[in-house]
Amino acid sequence: MTTTSASAPTSPAPTKGRSRRRLQDFFLQNKDVKIDYKNQDLLRRFLSPEGKVLPGRRTGLTSKNQRKITRAIKRARAVGLLPFTNHDA
């Protein structure tokens, strides 16, 4: 015996606050800016206050540019241009 409840929704409930606009890739907007491990100011844009690399969904970068940024940040850390962690945050 099956009973159908009138209160059961037939479609998923809409999510509140989820209609955020997709971020644009910084490097697609600024064609003259190149990803370089020596450009500390640029690399700091993609780091959290703790010094972690921000994820692509947060930065809006394409996966290709996200990999380039991650590689440049790791290279800058190894050379000593960027800290591995920020203990002040």
Summary of the structure (lengths in Angstrom):
residues: 89
radius of gyration: 20.7
end to end distance: 60.5
largest distance: 70.7
contacts: 162
relative contact order: 0.17
helix: 34%
strand: 2%
